[in-house]
Each structure stands twice: as structure tokens, then as C-alpha cells.
């Protein structure tokens, strides 16, 4: 196992890593919409927050040798299921193909953000 650490994604806000490499897979921790350059939450809409969360997922994957095209599974947490269609539109602009996915609405996310996304991807050779 190898810990992934990159300045291109927000630092962990608790006792965990941004991601892990195990075998030929990269597992990201949940990525919330924190802009790593400023440390601030990116926007206040599901669209802007989903975009930043996906950029953070991308950064962790790339630091681990994977990419958005090698994702096999995502888990998406949104604060309001009414945002599902808008979230899907942003998600589809980043994630091509049809990896497995779970998407659930939750009561509260860290820093009261609207979305958190985690991914499992295969390392690309």
C-alpha cells in the first residue's frame, strides 16, 4: 500500500490520506469542493461545487497514476436530492463511459458543502 499526497488537491482535514494505491488500483478519499489554491469552498451551487470536487478527484487520481477515464466506481454524496439532475450534468462532463456509481443524499457533509465524491480507478500503464 502507498499513500497518495498531492498539493493539487486539498489536504486531508482529518486522520486520513487523500488516497491510497493498493495493487493496481487507486482509492481516493471523499473530495469536497475545496479549492486547493485558496483553501476556500468553491462557489455555493451544486454545479460549481461538483466541478471543484471532480477536479480534486482528478488530481488525486493523477497523483496515483490513474485518471478519470480509468475510474471503475464512484460514490457520490449530495446534500439535496433535488440537485441530482444538475449534479449529473456536471458529473457527465467529467466522467466518460459508464463506471459503476452510487449516489445518495445525506443530511450533512463536511464544512456544510453540497457534494462529496470518491473514486476507485485502475492505474494506467
C-alpha atoms as an extended CHARMM CRD file, in Angstrom:
* protein
*
       125  EXT
         1         1  UNK       CA              0.0000000000        0.0000000000        0.0000000000  PROA      1               0.0000000000
         2         2  UNK       CA              1.1600000000        3.5270000000       -0.7660000000  PROA      2               0.0000000000
         3         3  UNK       CA             -0.2800000000        6.8350000000        0.4390000000  PROA      3               0.0000000000
         4         4  UNK       CA             -1.0840000000        9.4680000000       -2.1850000000  PROA      4               0.0000000000
         5         5  UNK       CA             -0.2950000000       13.0830000000       -1.3430000000  PROA      5               0.0000000000
         6         6  UNK       CA             -0.5640000000       15.9880000000       -3.7800000000  PROA      6               0.0000000000
         7         7  UNK       CA             -0.7000000000       19.7580000000       -3.4970000000  PROA      7               0.0000000000
         8         8  UNK       CA             -3.1080000000       19.7700000000       -6.4700000000  PROA      8               0.0000000000
         9         9  UNK       CA             -5.9590000000       18.6450000000       -4.1870000000  PROA      9               0.0000000000
        10        10  UNK       CA             -6.9660000000       19.8610000000       -0.7230000000  PROA      10              0.0000000000
        11        11  UNK       CA             -5.0950000000       18.4290000000        2.2280000000  PROA      11              0.0000000000
        12        12  UNK       CA             -6.9790000000       15.9470000000        4.3650000000  PROA      12              0.0000000000
        13        13  UNK       CA             -8.9540000000       17.6300000000        7.1660000000  PROA      13              0.0000000000
        14        14  UNK       CA             -8.7460000000       14.6090000000        9.4620000000  PROA      14              0.0000000000
        15        15  UNK       CA             -6.7620000000       11.4570000000       10.1820000000  PROA      15              0.0000000000
        16        16  UNK       CA             -6.7940000000       10.0680000000        6.6350000000  PROA      16              0.0000000000
        17        17  UNK       CA             -4.9320000000       10.4090000000        3.3430000000  PROA      17              0.0000000000
        18        18  UNK       CA             -6.0730000000       11.9310000000        0.0580000000  PROA      18              0.0000000000
        19        19  UNK       CA             -5.8900000000        8.4760000000       -1.4300000000  PROA      19              0.0000000000
        20        20  UNK       CA             -4.2190000000        5.0810000000       -1.4150000000  PROA      20              0.0000000000
        21        21  UNK       CA             -2.6560000000        2.8370000000       -4.0180000000  PROA      21              0.0000000000
        22        22  UNK       CA             -3.3090000000       -0.8440000000       -3.4470000000  PROA      22              0.0000000000
        23        23  UNK       CA             -2.1450000000       -3.2180000000       -6.1720000000  PROA      23              0.0000000000
        24        24  UNK       CA             -3.1640000000       -1.6640000000       -9.4780000000  PROA      24              0.0000000000
        25        25  UNK       CA             -5.9940000000        0.4270000000       -8.0080000000  PROA      25              0.0000000000
        26        26  UNK       CA             -6.2120000000        3.9730000000       -6.6950000000  PROA      26              0.0000000000
        27        27  UNK       CA             -8.7730000000        4.6780000000       -3.9710000000  PROA      27              0.0000000000
        28        28  UNK       CA             -9.4950000000        8.3430000000       -3.3520000000  PROA      28              0.0000000000
        29        29  UNK       CA            -10.8600000000        9.6830000000       -0.1220000000  PROA      29              0.0000000000
        30        30  UNK       CA            -14.0120000000       11.7210000000       -0.4690000000  PROA      30              0.0000000000
        31        31  UNK       CA            -13.2440000000       15.0150000000       -2.1670000000  PROA      31              0.0000000000
        32        32  UNK       CA            -15.2230000000       18.0610000000       -1.2020000000  PROA      32              0.0000000000
        33        33  UNK       CA            -15.2130000000       21.3220000000       -3.2060000000  PROA      33              0.0000000000
        34        34  UNK       CA            -12.2680000000       22.9920000000       -1.5130000000  PROA      34              0.0000000000
        35        35  UNK       CA            -10.0340000000       24.9120000000       -3.9060000000  PROA      35              0.0000000000
        36        36  UNK       CA             -6.5110000000       23.7210000000       -3.0280000000  PROA      36              0.0000000000
        37        37  UNK       CA             -5.0290000000       27.0930000000       -4.0600000000  PROA      37              0.0000000000
        38        38  UNK       CA             -7.1310000000       29.1020000000       -1.6110000000  PROA      38              0.0000000000
        39        39  UNK       CA             -8.4320000000       26.6080000000        0.9420000000  PROA      39              0.0000000000
        40        40  UNK       CA            -11.9070000000       28.0390000000        0.3860000000  PROA      40              0.0000000000
        41        41  UNK       CA            -15.1290000000       26.3240000000       -0.6840000000  PROA      41              0.0000000000
        42        42  UNK       CA            -15.6080000000       26.8120000000       -4.4300000000  PROA      42              0.0000000000
        43        43  UNK       CA            -18.9460000000       28.5170000000       -5.0110000000  PROA      43              0.0000000000
        44        44  UNK       CA            -22.3270000000       27.9500000000       -3.4860000000  PROA      44              0.0000000000
        45        45  UNK       CA            -24.1850000000       25.9930000000       -6.1790000000  PROA      45              0.0000000000
        46        46  UNK       CA            -24.2060000000       22.2810000000       -6.8310000000  PROA      46              0.0000000000
        47        47  UNK       CA            -22.6670000000       22.9260000000      -10.2530000000  PROA      47              0.0000000000
        48        48  UNK       CA            -19.6400000000       24.8880000000       -9.0240000000  PROA      48              0.0000000000
        49        49  UNK       CA            -19.1210000000       22.5870000000       -6.0630000000  PROA      49              0.0000000000
        50        50  UNK       CA            -19.4360000000       19.4080000000       -8.1430000000  PROA      50              0.0000000000
        51        51  UNK       CA            -16.9270000000       20.7850000000      -10.6420000000  PROA      51              0.0000000000
        52        52  UNK       CA            -14.3580000000       21.5210000000       -7.9250000000  PROA      52              0.0000000000
        53        53  UNK       CA            -14.9220000000       18.1560000000       -6.2350000000  PROA      53              0.0000000000
        54        54  UNK       CA            -14.3360000000       16.4100000000       -9.5670000000  PROA      54              0.0000000000
        55        55  UNK       CA            -11.1790000000       18.4570000000      -10.1990000000  PROA      55              0.0000000000
        56        56  UNK       CA             -9.9510000000       17.3190000000       -6.7860000000  PROA      56              0.0000000000
        57        57  UNK       CA            -10.7680000000       13.6710000000       -7.5700000000  PROA      57              0.0000000000
        58        58  UNK       CA             -8.8820000000       14.0560000000      -10.8640000000  PROA      58              0.0000000000
        59        59  UNK       CA             -5.8180000000       15.4770000000       -9.0840000000  PROA      59              0.0000000000
        60        60  UNK       CA             -5.6710000000       12.6250000000       -6.5690000000  PROA      60              0.0000000000
        61        61  UNK       CA             -6.1570000000       10.0080000000       -9.2850000000  PROA      61              0.0000000000
        62        62  UNK       CA             -3.4030000000       11.5170000000      -11.4160000000  PROA      62              0.0000000000
        63        63  UNK       CA             -1.0440000000       11.6870000000       -8.4330000000  PROA      63              0.0000000000
        64        64  UNK       CA             -1.6270000000        7.9600000000       -8.0350000000  PROA      64              0.0000000000
        65        65  UNK       CA             -1.0910000000        7.0940000000      -11.7030000000  PROA      65              0.0000000000
        66        66  UNK       CA             -4.7550000000        6.7980000000      -12.7020000000  PROA      66              0.0000000000
        67        67  UNK       CA             -7.1290000000        9.2020000000      -14.4460000000  PROA      67              0.0000000000
        68        68  UNK       CA            -10.7990000000        9.9760000000      -14.9000000000  PROA      68              0.0000000000
        69        69  UNK       CA            -11.0290000000        7.5390000000      -17.8230000000  PROA      69              0.0000000000
        70        70  UNK       CA             -9.7760000000        4.6470000000      -15.6850000000  PROA      70              0.0000000000
        71        71  UNK       CA            -12.4370000000        5.0110000000      -12.9790000000  PROA      71              0.0000000000
        72        72  UNK       CA            -14.2740000000        1.7860000000      -12.2300000000  PROA      72              0.0000000000
        73        73  UNK       CA            -16.5160000000        3.0730000000       -9.3970000000  PROA      73              0.0000000000
        74        74  UNK       CA            -17.5480000000        6.3470000000       -7.8270000000  PROA      74              0.0000000000
        75        75  UNK       CA            -19.5310000000        7.1010000000       -4.7260000000  PROA      75              0.0000000000
        76        76  UNK       CA            -21.2540000000       10.4710000000       -4.6970000000  PROA      76              0.0000000000
        77        77  UNK       CA            -22.8510000000       12.1580000000       -1.7160000000  PROA      77              0.0000000000
        78        78  UNK       CA            -25.1330000000       15.1480000000       -2.2420000000  PROA      78              0.0000000000
        79        79  UNK       CA            -26.8800000000       17.2530000000        0.3610000000  PROA      79              0.0000000000
        80        80  UNK       CA            -30.1660000000       17.5150000000       -1.5390000000  PROA      80              0.0000000000
        81        81  UNK       CA            -31.6070000000       15.0010000000       -3.9930000000  PROA      81              0.0000000000
        82        82  UNK       CA            -33.3190000000       17.9390000000       -5.7220000000  PROA      82              0.0000000000
        83        83  UNK       CA            -29.8110000000       18.7150000000       -7.0680000000  PROA      83              0.0000000000
        84        84  UNK       CA            -29.4870000000       15.2580000000       -8.6550000000  PROA      84              0.0000000000
        85        85  UNK       CA            -30.0880000000       16.3380000000      -12.2850000000  PROA      85              0.0000000000
        86        86  UNK       CA            -27.7670000000       19.3420000000      -12.0490000000  PROA      86              0.0000000000
        87        87  UNK       CA            -25.1160000000       17.1970000000      -10.3710000000  PROA      87              0.0000000000
        88        88  UNK       CA            -25.4490000000       14.5640000000      -13.1070000000  PROA      88              0.0000000000
        89        89  UNK       CA            -24.8750000000       17.1650000000      -15.8320000000  PROA      89              0.0000000000
        90        90  UNK       CA            -21.5650000000       18.2510000000      -14.2950000000  PROA      90              0.0000000000
        91        91  UNK       CA            -20.5620000000       14.6610000000      -13.4880000000  PROA      91              0.0000000000
        92        92  UNK       CA            -21.1860000000       13.5740000000      -17.1010000000  PROA      92              0.0000000000
        93        93  UNK       CA            -18.9840000000       16.3960000000      -18.3930000000  PROA      93              0.0000000000
        94        94  UNK       CA            -16.0340000000       14.9220000000      -16.4440000000  PROA      94              0.0000000000
        95        95  UNK       CA            -16.7120000000       11.1790000000      -16.2990000000  PROA      95              0.0000000000
        96        96  UNK       CA            -16.9660000000        9.4720000000      -19.6680000000  PROA      96              0.0000000000
        97        97  UNK       CA            -18.1570000000        5.9170000000      -20.1710000000  PROA      97              0.0000000000
        98        98  UNK       CA            -20.2370000000        4.2850000000      -17.5270000000  PROA      98              0.0000000000
        99        99  UNK       CA            -18.2970000000        3.3520000000      -14.4040000000  PROA      99              0.0000000000
       100       100  UNK       CA            -20.2790000000        1.8500000000      -11.5700000000  PROA      100             0.0000000000
       101       101  UNK       CA            -21.6880000000        4.5190000000       -9.2600000000  PROA      101             0.0000000000
       102       102  UNK       CA            -23.6480000000        5.0640000000       -6.0970000000  PROA      102             0.0000000000
       103       103  UNK       CA            -25.2150000000        8.4600000000       -5.4230000000  PROA      103             0.0000000000
       104       104  UNK       CA            -27.0070000000        9.1850000000       -2.1760000000  PROA      104             0.0000000000
       105       105  UNK       CA            -28.3930000000       12.2140000000       -0.3960000000  PROA      105             0.0000000000
       106       106  UNK       CA            -27.0150000000       12.7420000000        3.0880000000  PROA      106             0.0000000000
       107       107  UNK       CA            -28.0230000000       15.0130000000        5.9330000000  PROA      107             0.0000000000
       108       108  UNK       CA            -24.7470000000       16.9200000000        6.3050000000  PROA      108             0.0000000000
       109       109  UNK       CA            -21.3270000000       16.9150000000        4.6350000000  PROA      109             0.0000000000
       110       110  UNK       CA            -18.0270000000       18.2860000000        5.9780000000  PROA      110             0.0000000000
       111       111  UNK       CA            -17.9270000000       22.1040000000        6.0320000000  PROA      111             0.0000000000
       112       112  UNK       CA            -21.6270000000       22.0320000000        5.0500000000  PROA      112             0.0000000000
       113       113  UNK       CA            -20.7560000000       21.5800000000        1.3650000000  PROA      113             0.0000000000
       114       114  UNK       CA            -23.3010000000       20.3310000000       -1.1560000000  PROA      114             0.0000000000
       115       115  UNK       CA            -21.3010000000       17.4020000000       -2.5710000000  PROA      115             0.0000000000
       116       116  UNK       CA            -18.5240000000       14.9140000000       -1.8400000000  PROA      116             0.0000000000
       117       117  UNK       CA            -17.1460000000       12.4120000000       -4.3650000000  PROA      117             0.0000000000
       118       118  UNK       CA            -14.8170000000        9.4340000000       -4.0220000000  PROA      118             0.0000000000
       119       119  UNK       CA            -13.4860000000        7.1330000000       -6.7160000000  PROA      119             0.0000000000
       120       120  UNK       CA            -11.7480000000        3.8480000000       -7.3870000000  PROA      120             0.0000000000
       121       121  UNK       CA             -9.6810000000        3.7240000000      -10.5550000000  PROA      121             0.0000000000
       122       122  UNK       CA             -7.2240000000        1.4360000000      -12.2700000000  PROA      122             0.0000000000
       123       123  UNK       CA             -3.6480000000        2.6640000000      -12.6220000000  PROA      123             0.0000000000
       124       124  UNK       CA             -2.8670000000        3.2930000000      -16.2790000000  PROA      124             0.0000000000
       125       125  UNK       CA              0.3500000000        1.8360000000      -17.5840000000  PROA      125             0.0000000000
